Amino acid sequence: ARREGPVKVLRHASEGFRALPGAAELEAQHDPRAPYVHYISNETVEGVQFHRTVGRGDVLRVCDMSSDFLSRPFEIEDFAIVYAHAQKNLGPAGVTVVLIRDDIVDRVPDGLPAMMDYREHVRMGSVYNTPPVFSIYVTMLVSRWLRNDVGGLEAMQAVNAIKAASLYAALDASDGFYRGHAAVADRSLMNVAFRLPTPALEQQFLDEARARGLHGLDGHRSLGGLRASLYNAVSIEAVDALCAFMGDFRAAHAPGG
Ligand SMILES: Cc1ncc(COP(=O)(O)O)c(C=O)c1O
């Protein structure tokens, strides 16, 4: 975007993403002359998520929903472009879903390499290049599961809300033994980053969790600590098992039990 014109960045990665810009800040920064506003609905490393649609209707919205697409309903009419890779809630890596409004496709400038020109993808029925058939097939199965077995996006959102509420309750009821990373108002329903009193205890937590069959709880390498991801495929039972383990671990290791 910088090649095309001035870009205003509201949050630099160097500042971290512990808290999201609030409504007042976004309103103060709003520029009705901007061609579009781009944002990411859920940030996976630090575990923050917008619980509202960002921006105003007078500027086109483009959203990277990679890490919470199909975890909850959203109003597609509010967006010019939504894109999401598959590998969080949809299926295997290799597929990216792009939802783009017809009038935005019509505005694609000439001269782009064909691969980057959405008109070309539309013209070719989304098979401009060799499609990753297996990833697309599994994505189809997952979307059918979501519709027929789960019961749609409202039902999925309800399940995801139960999972996140259980885990955040386990953090909040721990007298500071488990410390949630993200600002409470911006807590993600998808990724829960937290810490223990010492790195040594965090390592012990990971080792004991693994022994109980609870895997993948390491924090992102850029942040450290611990992180539980609660994507659609994670069941309520799995989160209950994690919370039970966290209670046991705390009883064994917190000062005064
Ligand atoms: C919101 C979001 N966008 C983009 C990416 C990067 O995706 P990829 O590795 O497919 O480029 C991630 C990865 O976690 C993500 O969460």
Ligand as a Chemical Component Dictionary entry (heavy atoms), coordinates in Angstrom:
data_LIG
# 
_chem_comp.id                   LIG 
_chem_comp.type                 NON-POLYMER 
_chem_comp.pdbx_formal_charge   0 
_chem_comp.three_letter_code    LIG 
# 
loop_
_chem_comp_atom.comp_id 
_chem_comp_atom.atom_id 
_chem_comp_atom.alt_atom_id 
_chem_comp_atom.type_symbol 
_chem_comp_atom.charge 
_chem_comp_atom.model_Cartn_x 
_chem_comp_atom.model_Cartn_y 
_chem_comp_atom.model_Cartn_z 
_chem_comp_atom.pdbx_ordinal 
LIG C1 C1 C 0 -4.771 -13.161 11.080 1  
LIG C2 C2 C 0 -3.614 -13.854 10.411 2  
LIG N1 N1 N 0 -3.209 -13.454 9.192  3  
LIG C3 C3 C 0 -2.174 -14.053 8.566  4  
LIG C4 C4 C 0 -1.486 -15.088 9.149  5  
LIG C5 C5 C 0 -0.345 -15.713 8.397  6  
LIG O1 O1 O 0 -0.831 -16.707 7.593  7  
LIG P1 P1 P 0 0.090  -17.557 6.585  8  
LIG O2 O2 O 0 1.090  -18.278 7.432  9  
LIG O3 O3 O 0 -0.878 -18.465 5.906  10 
LIG O4 O4 O 0 0.723  -16.560 5.674  11 
LIG C6 C6 C 0 -1.859 -15.537 10.411 12 
LIG C7 C7 C 0 -1.146 -16.658 11.070 13 
LIG O5 O5 O 0 -1.372 -17.018 12.178 14 
LIG C8 C8 C 0 -2.962 -14.910 11.047 15 
LIG O6 O6 O 0 -3.392 -15.329 12.263 16 
# 
loop_
_chem_comp_bond.comp_id 
_chem_comp_bond.atom_id_1 
_chem_comp_bond.atom_id_2 
_chem_comp_bond.value_order 
_chem_comp_bond.pdbx_ordinal 
LIG C1 C2 SING 1  
LIG C2 N1 SING 2  
LIG C2 C8 DOUB 3  
LIG N1 C3 DOUB 4  
LIG C3 C4 SING 5  
LIG C4 C5 SING 6  
LIG C4 C6 DOUB 7  
LIG C5 O1 SING 8  
LIG O1 P1 SING 9  
LIG P1 O2 DOUB 10 
LIG P1 O3 SING 11 
LIG P1 O4 SING 12 
LIG C6 C7 SING 13 
LIG C6 C8 SING 14 
LIG C7 O5 DOUB 15 
LIG C8 O6 SING 16 
# 
